[in-house]
Amino acid sequence: MAARNGRTVRDLRRANRTAVLQRLYFDGPLSRFELGPATGLSSGSVSNVVADLVADGLVEEAGSVDSDGGRPRILLRVAPGSGHMIGVDVGETRVRVELFDLTLTELARAERPLSPQRYEVEAIVDHIRHGIAEVLDTAGPAPERLLGVGIGVPGIVERTPERGALVHGQTIGWDAVPLEALLRAGSPLPDTVPYFIDNGAKTLGQAEMWFGAGRGARNAVVVLFGSGVGASLVTPDVEQGRAVEWGHLTVRVRGRRCRCGALGCLEAYAGAESLLARWREEGGRVPSGADEETALTAMLAAAHPPEGTAADPVALAVLEETAEYLGAGLSDLINLFQPERILIGGWAGLALGARFLPAVRRHAMAYALRHPAGKVTVDLGRLGPDAVTVGAAILPLADFFARGGRRPDPAPEYPLPAWRTALQERIPR
């Protein structure tokens, strides 16, 4: 039966399960008594929902606390082993695969390095497949127990009904790559396990907003600074975040050529790849054969050597100029979106941030309009270099919560008649 607002009984039950699960997940352990005010549900609804979730194995007891003169109150929490997710970070230096339990405790990981400037589709697909098989073999959960595989990728993700998720990664040479279909072909996972593929900056933003420096903010921008740069915008209208191609904002007319082919993009000045290229072009001693992370560490050490050792003036000048470009780029985000917080993450952002964050802040405030600049804070992300992988794993977890902690029903082999579909919607779940 549908309510006046069009919601069915099944919708209401799912929403109640979602409310209880999310409150226990973020604020638990909690007692049934505490869940009522926290979720806005009546005590009877809380008792019914908790009973369902305990019966499904999603919620378990976690000790007790004394009450005012009555019996001790039983505390409840989300059961860590009741589900598993895999998060994948398709970065530009490596592919990282991690297996998590329902509380996002890491159970296993696998990493595959990538050759510089080489992003062959089949090689990366193989890395993901083998990484998934490796973490499952290491930790032992049955593949059908997975809630899904979340994957963060560089580029724009387009979802199509015919071919699944397509990745348009212009900077890495990917043109409408059917990543989801390629992964399903020869996958070690059952067809029932869903894939959630999205931009890596968005998955970084998802992690920081759930567990990191973004918690509590209504409007935020999370910046991913790695080989290139990108950003995720989070607002009340887009709570899951929206990736924005901030790295391809023009910061200098007829400037350096970017990896995307255009001239003067922010990424041509602020990404780690371009930063190291500029150091090399100016005569800097970039370590031969080193990967980007090692080379950037060497550049920082050259610009800020131990006391008593002369600094490399070229490295220092390039880094200081990069801080100004980043600040100018952040000022555009401030003026356009007026966020409460800007968070800088990604392996390069975290490596540079501790020393250059004050300069980046100063330039951002100087280039931005005074009113929105006075309302924003600019800080580093708190979740470290694994944040993209954690955020990728959150994608199937968020979907699981949105369905009230129920796995998706297997698709029927043929379309059901309308009367049968309507009848199924009325079945209490």
RAKABEL-V379965 format. One line per field, one symbol per residue. phi: phi as a letter, one per 40 degrees, with the letter a starting at -180 (. if undefined). burial: b if it has 24 or more other C-alpha atoms within 12 Angstrom, else e. A space follows every 10 residues. Layout:
phi=???
burial=???
This chain:
phi=.ccccgccdc cccccccccc dcccccbccb cdcccdccbg cccccccccc ccccccgcbb cbgabcbcgb cdcccbaccd ccabbbbbbc cbbabbbbbb cccgccbaaa bbcbcdfbbc ccccdcdcdc cccccccccg ccdccccibc bcbchcbbbb ccbgcbbbbc cbgcbfcccc cccccgccbc ccccbbbacc cccccdcccc bbccdgccba bbbbbbdbba abbbbdcbcc gbcbcccbcc bacfcccccc hcbgcdccbb cdcccccccc ccgcccdcgc cccccccccc cccbcddgbc ccccdccccc ccdccccccc ccccccbfcc bbbbbgcccc cccdcbddcc ddcccccccc ccccbbbbbc cbcgcccccc ccccdccccc cccggbcccc cccacccdcc ccccccccb
burial=eeeeeeeeeb bbbbbbbbbb bbbbbeebbb bbbbbbebbe beeebbeebb ebbbeeebbb beeeeeeeee eeebbbbbbb bbbbbbbbbb bbbbbbbbbb bbbbebbbbb bbbeeeeebe beebbbbbbb bbbbbbeebe bebebbbbbb bbbbbbbbee eeebbbbbbb bbebebbbbb bbbbeebbbe eebbbbbbbb bbbbbbbbbb bbbbbebebb bbbbbbbbbb bbbbbeeebb bbbbbbbbbb beeeebbbbb eeebbbbbbb bbbbbbbbbe eeebbbeeee bbbebbbbbb bbbbeeeeee ebebbbebbb ebbbbbbbbb bbbbbebbbb bbbbbbbbbb bbbeebbebb bbbbbbbbee ebbeebbbbb bbbbbbbbbb bbbbbbbbbb bbbbbbbeee eeeeeeeeee eeeeeeeeb
